[in-house]
Amino acid sequence: MEEVARLLVVDDDPGIRYLLEVLLSGSGHEVVLAESAREALARLKEETPDLIILDIMMPDMDGLTLLGRIRAVRRLAEVPVILFTGGGRELEGAGKALGADLFLEKPISGRGLKQAVEGLLAREGYLLPGGERAASLEEVRARLRQAMPEEGRFQALWRKTASRKALLQNLMAKGWTEALVRRVLPGDYDLYDLLGHLAYGWPLVPIAERAARVQDPRLAGALKAYLEAKRLPLEGNGLVEELASLLYA
């Protein structure tokens, strides 16, 4: 899985930790787990996560105390923190006074949790390779353009399976993972269009509109794989190249 943001989950309940890890890693994030406040503090001495999900009720040090210690560190003062509790909302005011960004009650749906996390990450700006943030799409475009080939060459490389795979591997090596690009501009778009829009200013074409150009029944399997991945497959035979010629005509 291509990782987008680094999240620290602090909860003494192993079942909750496992559930949050599954939900959030499924969205493309790297999830780091800590079973206690002290383990969390040890990790925070070594790294700065993009977001922290913090249980309030823990035995060795409660979450509010840990939050106060986190906010006392200048490097961590602006890291978004979600307080997560099954004990009601009576501590919400205290949590916000200490600098919590959001207060969530257990149980929460997977969708609700993902929306909360994505909302806080988006507030911090667009994530760039290396963990940097960009305030605007223009800043993203300037950075991505440096990693991309000349526009005409990009179009040619994308149509061939081997060169498309090599192109994406090269971008990934530079930190431009597919998941990162899709987080900048979420929606039902071909990765080709997302990269073209961000790097060269192309108009965005919905993937359903591209797929509608293909009527050849021989290409039904490749077209299905294309729609599921939201990009051309990275493995395939000559049918994938035929599909490319119709999609991007």
N, C-alpha and C positions, 0 to 999 in steps of 0.2 A: 504494500500500500504506500502510495506517495504521501509523505507527511507535509501538512500545511502549517500547523501551529503546535507549539509544545505546551501541554496542559498538565498542571500538577493537581492531582486529586488526593485530598487528605481526609481519610475516614477510617475509624477503627473497626467498622463492620466489613469483613471480607466479602460478603455477598454484595454489598453496595459498591465496593471498589470494583469487583468483577463486572457488575452491570454497567457502571459508568465507563469502564475501560472498553467494553464491547460496543456500547452506543457511540462513544466519541471517536474511537479508532475507526469505526465504520464510516465516519465522516471524513476520514483522511488525516486525522490528527495523531500526533505522537502523545501518548498518555503515560505519564510517570505517576506511580502510586506511592503513597506514604501511609502507613497504618497508624501513625501517631504524630502529634505536634512536634515532638523532638526529632523524629525522623525527617519531618518536613523542613525543620530549621536546618538540619544537616545538609539536606539537598539544596536549600536556598542559599547556603554559603557558597556553593559551587556553581550555581546556574541561576538564570533569570527566566522563568517561564513566561509565556504569552498570556496566560490566564490561570487563576487558582480557583478550584472548587473546594470549599472548606466546610466540613461538618462542625457544628457547634458543640454537640455533646460528646466529648471524648474524655477518657479517664485520667490521662497523665497531665494534660493541660487543655483547657477548653478552647474552643475555636475563637472566642472573642479575645482571649488573652493572646493567642497566636496571631490574630489579625492585628492587634496593637503592636506587636513586635515586628510584624512584616512592614507596617506603615512607618515604623521608626527608622527603617533603612532607606536611605535616599534612592538607591538603585531599584528598590521594590515599591516605592511610594505610588507609582502610577500603574502598576500591574493590576488589571481588573480582577476583582475577587467576588465570587458568588458564595454566599453563606447558604448552607444546605442543612435543614433540620427537620426532625419529626416531632419537635416539641411545641408546636404552635408559633404564633407570630409575636408573642410578648417580648421577645428579644430583638425584634426587627429594628426598633428605634436605637437601641444600644449598638447594634451592628452597623447601622448607617452612620452613627456618630463617630465610630472608629474608622470609617472609610470603606465599608462594604459597598459594592456597586449594585448588588442585587441580592434579594432574599427569597429563597425558594423553599417551599414546604414539601416534605416527603409524604406520600409518593408523588412523583411527577412523571408525566408521560415522556417517552423517549423523544417525541416530536417537540414537546415543550422545552425540554432540556436543550436540545440541539438549537432551537430558535433563540434561547437565552444566550447560549455560548456564541453563536454566530453574530447576534446583535452586538454583544460587547466587543468581539474581535473587529467587527466592521467599524465600530466607533473609533477604534485606535488607528484607523487608516488602512490603506491597502498594503498587505504583506508582500515584501520583496525577498529575494534570496538573501540568506544571511541573517534573517530576522529583522531587517530594516523595515521602516514604514514609509509609505508615500502618501501625501495629502491629496493628490489628484491623479486622475488618469493620465494627464500629460506627463507627470513624473514617471508613472509606470511605463508609458510608451517610450520615453527617452532611455530608460534602463533596458527594456526588452529589446529595443532596436539595436543596441550594441551587441546583443547575443545572437541576433538573427542574420541570415545571409541577405544578399540583395534581393529585392522583391521578386523579380522574375525568376531568379534561381530558386527561391523558396517554393514558388508555384510548381516549378519543374520537379524539384526533389520530392514534393508531397505526392505526386501522382504515381511514383514507383515504390513498391513495397520496401525494397532493401534500403533505398535512400531515405524514405520516410522514417523508417525505424532508426537509422543512423542519425538523422536530424533530431529526433526526439531524445535519443540517448545523449546527444551533445548538449541539448538544452537542459536536460535533467542534470547533467554533470555540472552545469553552471548554476543550478539551483532553481531553474524554471520548470518545475514539475507540472504535469497536467492538472493535478488537483489545485495547485497554487493559481494557475491561470484561470481555472473555472471559478475559483473563489473571487477573483477580481471582478469577473463578469458572469454571474450565475445566470442560468437559463438553458433552454433547449437549443443549443447551437453546436454545430460541428466544430471540433477543435481547430480545424483549418481556418474557419471564419473568425474564431476568437483570436488566434494568433495574428491573422491578417488585420483585424480591426485594431488590436492593441499596438502592433508594430508599424503598420502602414496606413492606418486610418480608413480601412475598407468599411463599407456598410455591413451591418450584421444581417445574415440571412437565416431565418429559422430553419432548423434541420428538417422539419416536415416539408418545407417548401423545396429544399434540395432533393429530398427523397422522392418527391412527386415527379421528378424529371425522369425517373427510371421505370420503364414499363416492361422491360424484357424479363420474362419468367425465368430464364436461365440464371438470372442474377438474384433471385429471391433470397437464397441463403446468405449471400454476401451482403445484401441490403439489410436483412434482419440483423446480422452481426454489426453492421455499420450503425444502425439506429440504437442498438443496445449499448454500444461503446461510445456513441456520439463522436465517432471519428472512423476513418478507414481502418480495417484490421491491420495489425502489424505482421501478420503471417497470412499467406494465401497464394493462390495460383494466378494465372492470367485473367481469371474472371474479376479479380479485385482491380486490376488495371483497367479492364473494360468498364467496371462500375465507376472508377475515378473519372474516366473520360466523359461519362454521362453526367455525373454529379457536378463537375466543374466546367462544363462546356460554356 
